[in-house]
Amino acid sequence: MISVRRTIRIPLSETVSRLPQPSPVWLVLMDPKSTAQLELTFACEPVLSHGTFPFDRGRDNALGERTLVSVPPCGSEVLPVTRVRPKLSTDLGLLYETDCFNLFAALKPDSIDCVFADPPFNLGKDYGRGPMKDTLKKHEYLKWSFAWIDECVRVLKPGAALFIYILPQWGYHLASHLDERNMLFRHWIALSMKGTFPRGRKLYPAHYALLYFTKGEPKAFNHVRLPIPACRHCGKDIKDYGGHRKYLNPLGLNLTDFWEDTAPARHQKFKTRWHINELKPMIAERCIQISTVKNEIVCDPFGGGGSTFEAAQRLGRYWVGTEISTGAAIRDRFKRHFPTVRRTLPQHLAAVFKSPDPTFCLSLS
């Protein structure tokens, strides 16, 4: 698939720019303070069209949007359009090996019921992207984080939930940004982090943060119950509950905002990627159970080892997501845990895309 394109360079400092005559093209530029150069490639078709598209702001690597009002007839260079096919598809889900911003650009606003995100922590790890390491200056990392968070907010339905698994040192920045975006704070869930080591002149770190926000009042909130803890040796209750044991719900204890059983999977037999401390599927599973019902749609922009996708598949939720490096570990996970699931295309997910493709390919130009 190819498309005729013309490339034009203009300064971002202009709020509204007129392109050279005789081309009747107007651009609405959303960042009047920027002095960077923006390189745009337009389809050369003699039609009136409207749409938005992402651009790369250099080191910020953030998603911006520019609105194309009209496209003039022209004819110059011919450039290929890259089509990104799903690397994994099931009756419920789609996985793409691409940057999450490419997926966000293809999704409609107000289309997703839950986003679970476990982004890189900016700790200098190599996630398989060659020279692209997980090391950014603080302001660069936060700009990048705010950009993908804004996209999550855009694609969430009213009342839908956003969960972000993150280190506390970043968590309070991200929570503040979500508050500025009028997201409703629900919980700061503390997940026990065992087996760590002292960090110099600081307290012993013992938890990860799981931010839980909704886009307005939650449209779904389901109580999740845990089995009553019992001694693994004698089988008796670990606690006496102050003499009120008989009043406990036989279905289990209500889930609180402190989770003690969710330490990362560090043993190789529980992991799909030996060099990464992966999340246990129960973390994403609880988030999905809390905030969605069957057949609703879950998105994970940082697929990693596929814990979220596994949880969504088990719970009967539709899912869509990306992994920027390789989805091999996720495919292996599905082969192990869902050996009877066939590769098919979940037609229900066509409703979340701006321009649905019969094969669910993403077109990148």
C-alpha positions, -999 to +999 in steps of 0.1 A: +000+000+000+015+034-010+003+069-008+014+101-026+029+125+000+044+160+002+067+170+030+065+206+044+086+221+072+071+249+093+080+265+127+058+255+156+060+291+169+032+302+146-003+296+160-019+295+125+004+290+095-004+295+058+015+271+036+031+283+003+008+292-025-010+279-045-016+253-018-048+262+001-037+244+033-042+257+068-029+242+100-040+248+136-009+246+157-016+238+193+018+248+208+024+285+202+053+287+226+074+261+208+103+272+185+110+237+172+106+227+136+077+204+127+080+182+096+046+171+082+038+148+054+004+153+038-016+130+015-018+147-019-054+142-028-078+168-042-103+163-014-114+181+018-105+161+048-104+164+086-083+145+111-056+145+137-022+129+136+008+125+159+042+141+156+075+136+173+086+166+193+122+155+193+135+146+227+102+150+244+088+121+223+053+132+232+021+130+213+008+163+199-022+168+176-025+191+146-058+195+127-057+193+089-084+215+074-079+209+037-056+190+015-047+204-020-040+184-051-003+179-057+021+153-070+056+148-059+073+120-040+058+086-034+063+072+002+052+038+016+026+036+044+037+011+070+010-013+081+014-028+116-004-061+119-014-076+152+013-100+165-012-118+186-049-120+182-075-141+200-113-142+202-110-114+227-078-094+221-052-078+199-015-072+206+006-048+185+044-046+185+047-008+182+049+024+203+018+029+224+012+063+208+006+046+174-022+027+190-036+057+208-037+076+175-059+050+160-084+047+190-116+067+193-122+090+222-144+075+250-140+039+238-122+020+265-136+008+298-103+003+317-067+011+312-040-007+332-005+007+327+028-006+341+052+018+324+090+018+325+102+033+358+132+052+343+157+030+361+181+025+332+169-010+322+172-022+286+138-034+274+151-048+242+150-016+221+187-015+214+202+020+221+169+032+235+175+028+272+151+035+301+171+066+311+157+101+308+162+133+327+134+139+352+116+165+332+118+144+301+104+113+318+075+133+333+067+150+299+066+116+283+045+102+311+020+130+310+017+126+272+006+089+274-015+096+305-034+123+285-040+098+258-053+073+283-078+099+296-089+107+261-098+071+252-115+062+284-152+062+285-170+085+311-168+066+344-141+043+332-110+035+353-073+041+350-048+021+370-011+030+370+015+007+386+045+029+395+072+038+420+061+062+447+088+087+436+069+091+403+034+083+416+028+116+433+037+135+401+014+114+380-014+116+405-011+154+405-013+155+367-044+133+367-060+156+392-053+185+368-070+165+341-102+164+362-098+126+369-115+115+401-091+101+427-102+067+441-073+051+458-035+050+462-032+013+466+000+001+483+014-031+470+039-049+493+074-050+478+094-076+497+130-086+493+144-052+486+175-035+500+182-003+519+187+028+498+213+049+516+199+076+538+163+066+532+138+043+548+136+007+537+113+008+506+085-017+511+057-009+486+049+000+450+021+025+442-010+015+422-029+047+413-066+042+408-085+071+391-118+072+372-131+096+345-158+110+368-180+089+390-172+052+384-196+034+361-187+001+377-174-008+411-173-045+421-163-057+455-135-082+453-131-106+482-100-126+493-099-160+510-097-157+548-059-162+555-051-196+570-018-211+583-002-232+556+009-258+583-021-263+605-048-248+583-063-226+611-070-189+609-039-167+612-060-140+631-087-143+657-105-111+645-112-100+681-138-127+687-158-117+657-148-145+634-183-158+631-194-125+616-170-127+587-185-132+552-180-168+542-171-155+507-140-139+522-125-106+533-131-073+515-102-062+494-084-032+510-060-006+496-030-025+510-021-057+491+004-080+508+004-109+483+015-092+451+053-091+452+067-092+416+074-126+402+112-130+406+116-168+402+122-178+366+095-205+365+069-178+371+082-154+345+081-150+307+112-127+306+140-138+328+157-104+332+126-084+343+107-085+376+072-091+362+038-084+377+017-112+389-014-115+368-035-112+400-027-074+402-042-066+368-069-092+374-081-074+406-081-041+388-102-055+360-126-072+384-131-040+404-138-017+374-154-037+346-180-063+338-178-091+312-173-082+276-160-047+284-127-035+269-093-033+287-063-015+273-026-020+283-002+003+265+029-014+280+023-051+274+056-063+290+052-100+297+014-100+291+000-103+326-028-079+318-038-097+286-038-130+304-060-116+332-084-100+307-087-132+286-094-153+317-121-129+329-139-127+295-129-091+288-119-078+254-084-064+254-060-044+232-025-033+238+011-027+226+046-038+235+073-017+219+101-043+219+089-078+212+057-097+219+074-131+218+071-135+256+034-127+255+027-151+227+046-178+247+024-170+277-008-175+257+005-208+242+011-221+278-020-208+295-045-209+266-034-237+243-069-241+228-074-205+219-072-200+182-058-170+163-088-150+152-099-114+149-122-100+176-147-081+155-162-065+186-130-044+189-137-027+156-159-002+174-129+013+193-109+023+161-114+055+143-110+038+109-115+001+114-095-021+091-108-056+083-075-071+093-070-047+123-038-033+108-026+001+120-015+023+091+016+044+099+029+069+074 
